[in-house]
Amino acid sequence: MPLPMFRCPCCRNPLTLETVLANEAVRDCIILLMDAHPSASGLLRPLMGYLGLFAPAKQDIRYERMAGLLEDLVPMIRSCQVERGGRVLPAPLDYWKAGLIEVVQRGHSGGLKLPLKSHGYLLEVIVQMTTKADAQAETHVERQRAGHAGLGTPPARADQSVTSAEPRAPMPAHVREQLFKTVKKGAAS
């Protein structure tokens, strides 16, 4: 008697225990999904939904294709980085999760041409998040340096101060004497 079949709600593929045990690509997919990130419990469902966007409209996605897609994506998720345009940018797990959710929502709303062919759109979404966060952080630091109120404590602003690469030279003796004389005159008046 064959085991009952069920369909994955994300990728629409039929599965049985026999399939899981016998198919090496299915096993590889499961291992890669579980290995995506140590704290990936909230990442699994968006990641499965994302993989479903690669499925042809009237076919099931092949497990070999899913394993290949995951082999490309999981190393970037684990390293918390995204590689795009020859640059490597930081991409925390929150960015990956938000990016996956955004792409899945856009795919289901008809905003993307399906099936997807590559990870390009997802990577661009994550690069935009990283770029936006960097710009906000830099704006905040610059406003702190300018002394805008409410942008950190004085010690935090002092830590952000611009310093010269060269050590400061001691004040010349003749300048020190002139200052001392000026201060004495002001105190005497």
C-alpha positions in Angstrom: 0.0 0.0 0.0 1.6 3.3 -1.0 1.9 6.1 1.5 -0.6 9.0 1.2 0.5 12.0 -0.9 0.3 15.6 0.1 1.2 18.8 -1.8 3.5 21.4 -0.4 1.5 24.6 0.1 4.4 26.7 -1.1 6.1 24.9 -4.0 3.0 22.7 -5.0 5.1 19.6 -5.3 3.6 16.2 -4.3 5.4 14.4 -1.6 5.3 11.0 0.1 7.7 9.5 2.6 8.9 7.2 -0.1 9.9 10.2 -2.2 11.7 11.9 0.6 13.7 8.7 1.4 14.4 7.7 -2.2 15.2 10.9 -4.0 18.6 12.4 -3.3 17.6 15.9 -4.5 14.6 16.0 -2.1 17.0 15.1 0.8 19.5 17.8 -0.4 16.6 20.3 -0.4 15.6 19.5 3.1 19.1 19.6 4.4 19.8 22.9 2.7 16.5 24.4 4.0 17.3 23.3 7.5 20.9 24.6 7.2 20.0 28.0 5.8 20.7 29.8 9.1 21.0 28.7 12.7 18.0 30.9 13.7 16.1 30.3 10.5 12.8 29.2 12.0 11.1 32.3 10.7 12.8 32.0 7.3 11.6 28.5 6.3 8.1 29.4 5.1 9.1 32.5 3.1 12.0 30.6 1.6 9.6 27.8 0.5 7.2 30.3 -0.9 10.1 31.9 -2.8 11.1 28.6 -4.3 7.5 28.2 -5.4 7.9 31.3 -7.6 10.4 29.3 -9.8 7.8 26.6 -10.6 6.3 26.6 -14.1 2.6 27.4 -14.1 1.4 24.0 -15.2 4.2 21.8 -13.8 5.8 20.9 -10.5 9.2 22.3 -9.9 11.9 19.6 -10.1 13.6 18.8 -6.8 17.0 19.1 -8.6 16.1 22.7 -9.6 15.1 23.5 -6.0 18.4 22.0 -4.7 20.3 24.1 -7.2 18.5 27.3 -6.2 19.1 26.6 -2.6 22.8 25.9 -3.2 23.1 29.4 -4.7 21.2 31.1 -1.9 22.0 29.3 1.3 25.7 30.4 1.4 24.7 34.0 1.2 22.1 33.7 3.9 24.5 31.8 6.2 27.2 34.4 5.7 24.7 37.3 6.2 26.0 38.9 3.0 24.7 39.6 -0.5 26.9 39.6 -3.5 25.7 42.0 -6.3 27.5 44.0 -8.9 30.9 42.9 -7.8 30.2 44.2 -4.2 29.7 42.2 -1.1 27.2 43.9 1.3 26.1 43.0 4.8 22.6 41.4 4.8 21.4 40.3 8.2 18.8 37.6 8.5 16.0 40.1 8.9 16.8 41.5 5.5 16.6 38.1 3.9 13.3 37.3 5.6 11.8 40.7 4.6 13.2 40.4 1.1 11.8 36.9 0.6 8.4 38.0 1.9 8.3 41.0 -0.3 9.2 39.0 -3.4 6.7 36.3 -2.6 3.9 38.9 -2.1 4.9 40.7 -5.3 4.9 37.3 -7.2 1.5 36.3 -5.9 0.0 39.8 -6.7 1.1 39.6 -10.3 3.9 42.1 -10.0 6.6 39.7 -11.3 6.9 37.6 -14.4 6.7 34.0 -13.3 8.3 31.6 -13.2 11.4 33.4 -11.9 14.6 32.5 -13.7 17.2 33.7 -11.2 17.7 35.3 -7.8 18.4 38.7 -9.3 15.2 40.4 -8.1 15.6 39.1 -4.6 19.2 40.2 -4.4 18.3 43.7 -5.7 15.6 44.0 -3.0 18.1 43.1 -0.3 20.8 45.5 -1.8 18.2 48.3 -1.6 17.5 47.5 2.1 21.2 47.6 2.8 21.8 50.8 0.9 18.8 52.5 2.6 20.0 51.4 6.1 23.5 52.7 5.3 22.2 56.0 4.1 20.0 56.4 7.2 22.9 55.6 9.5 25.2 58.0 7.7 22.6 60.8 7.8 22.2 60.2 11.6 25.9 60.4 12.2 26.3 63.5 10.2 23.4 65.2 12.0 25.0 64.1 15.3 28.3 65.7 14.2 26.5 68.9 13.3 25.1 69.0 16.9 21.4 68.5 16.2 19.6 68.0 19.4 18.1 64.6 20.2 20.6 62.7 18.2 22.6 61.1 20.9 24.4 61.9 24.0 27.4 64.3 24.1 29.8 61.3 24.6 28.3 59.6 21.5 28.7 62.7 19.5 32.3 63.1 20.7 33.0 59.5 19.6 31.9 60.5 16.1 34.1 63.6 15.9 36.4 64.1 13.0 40.0 63.7 13.9 43.2 64.3 12.0 45.3 61.3 11.1 48.4 63.2 12.4 49.1 63.6 16.1 48.7 67.2 17.3 52.0 69.1 17.6 52.6 70.9 21.0 51.8 74.6 21.1 54.9 76.7 20.2 56.4 78.4 23.3 56.0 81.9 21.9 52.3 81.4 21.3 51.9 80.0 24.8 53.6 83.0 26.3 51.4 85.4 24.3 48.2 83.7 25.4 49.4 83.7 29.0 50.1 87.4 28.8 46.6 88.1 27.2 44.9 86.1 29.9 46.8 87.9 32.7 45.9 91.3 31.2 42.2 90.3 31.0 42.2 89.1 34.6 43.9 92.3 35.8 41.3 94.6 34.2 
